[in-house]
């Protein structure tokens, strides 16, 4: 009996200690950029603060869906990175916390505007322009002209030679869908996507996967954010980055604190940490070539130059709304996704 009581007391003490430790030390991070950048952020934050981070890497669409599914019992604390549209939708649906970081004044106007539009439930941490990349060696073998515009991707020479993600799971691909609607009008955009479909080899889950497919020679063209194409070129692959001639959309990669975060104070610490100039300047170490949101941060030399890219006036408020997002995705499933089945 005495042994059982002793074991019970020790177990109770251990549970209490674990609870105290979780409250003081833990952070659960949902991370949407490339895994190398996620790992760098976790290592740097833990090294500086001593806070233990449990990190899960998923694409923007997948993370948004997970946070919605967990709304009645939140498990995550911070959602870091990924396209801003689903972050804005999460804010609209009350899935994220309002937080005004003391770092806001150091951010570019476009990052501050992202925070204002969301009621300070998300904030811009980087920007990246949409485009595509092609494998120069594969293109030469095919004898096709180098694509410079969205229209060029309809060339029959690219049949089965283009990879793009599924917009349901990928923020990158949702940005493409929203970009086409803004460039062409909705019906014309879906006509374009239908015409493009015969050239699509696969609709991937991850937004960065298409350019990796192109780098490996599995396809000729990958539709991605331009910085992802730059990453493959820096790695030594024969990838050429293209800013489409008609114009293109862009993302404001964002960060949000999950509503009901179990470790709210640690979440705020990470939030402030991730907005610092010195931390954002480390992105190049992970071969991440986005434009940082802190005005004092140093952008990687390889980052695409926005001044040379024809950017549309992307309507983040409209295309980041839950209603617009749900309607466009349902139409994509019906008219484009159904063609792949």
Residue, then its C-alpha position, 0 to 999 in steps of 0.5 A: x500500500x505504501x509503495x502504491x501511495x508513493x508511486x501515485x504521489x510521484x506520478x502526481x508530482x511529475x504531472x504537475x511539473x510537466x504542466x508547469x514546464x509546458x506553461x513556461x517553456x513550450x510553443x507549438x508552431x505551424x510553419x508554412x514556408x520551406x522546411x529549411x527556413x522553419x528549422x532555422x527559425x525554431x533553432x534561433x528562437x530556442x537558442x535565444x529564449x530557451x523555449x522549446x518549440x514543437x513545429x509542424x510544416x504544412x502548406x498554407x491551405x492545409x494549415x488553415x484547414x487544420x486551425x479551423x478543425x481545431x477551433x473548439x480545442x486549439x492546439x497551435x500557438x503561432x502560424x508563421x509564413x505562407x500566403x496572406x490570403x488564408x491568414x486574412x480568411x482566418x482572421x475574418x472567421x475569428x480563428x486568430x488573436x488580435x495582437x499589436x506588436x511593438x515591432x509594427x512601426x519598423x515594418x514596410x507599409x504593405x506589412x502594416x496594411x496587412x495588419x490593419x486590414x485584419x484587425x491586427x489578427x495577422x501581419x506581413x512578414x515577407x513579400x513574394x511575386x508570382x511567376x514561373x520557372x523553366x528548366x533551360x536544358x529541358x526546353x532546349x531538348x523540346x526545341x520550344x520557345x522560352x515562355x515569357x508570358x502567361x499566354x505562352x504556357x498554352x503552347x502545345x509544346x508544353x503538353x504534360x510539361x507544366x507542374x502547378x499546385x492545387x489551390x485547395x492545399x496551396x497558398x501559392x496556387x490560390x494566389x495564381x487563381x486570384x491573380x488570373x481572375x484579377x488579370x482577365x476577369x473570372x470567366x476568362x480566367x477559368x477559360x484560361x485554366x481549362x486551356x492550360x489543363x492539357x499541359x499540366x502534368x500534375x496538381x501538387x499539394x505543396x506550392x513549391x513542389x512544381x519548381x522542384x519537379x522542373x529542377x529534377x527534369x520531371x517537367x519543363x515548367x513550374x508555376x511558383x513564387x519567383x523566389x522559389x525558382x531562385x532557390x533552385x537556381x542557387x542550388x545549381x539547377x538550370x532554372x530560369x525565373x520568369x516574371x510574366x509579361x502581362x503582369x502578376x500577383x504577389x503574396x504578403x507572407x503572414x504570421x498569426x497567433x491562433x485564437x485560444x493559443x495554449x501558450x499565448x505569452x510565448x506566442x507573442x514572444x515568437x511574434x515579436x522575434x520573427x518581426x525583428x530586422x536581424x532575424x528576418x535578415x537571416x532568411x538567406x541562410x535557409x535559401x529563402x529569397x523573399x523580400x523581408x517586411x522589416x524596413x531595417x532587414x537586409x534582403x538577400x542579393x538573389x531576391x527578385x527585384x520588385x521594381x522590375x516586375x509588372x505587379x497588379x494591384x492585388x486585392x487582398x481584402x477581396x481575395x482574402x475573404x472567406x466567401x470569395x475564397x470558398x466560392x473560387x475554390x468550389x468553382x476550381x474543383x468543379x471546372x478544373x479539378x474535375x478534369x484531373x479525375 
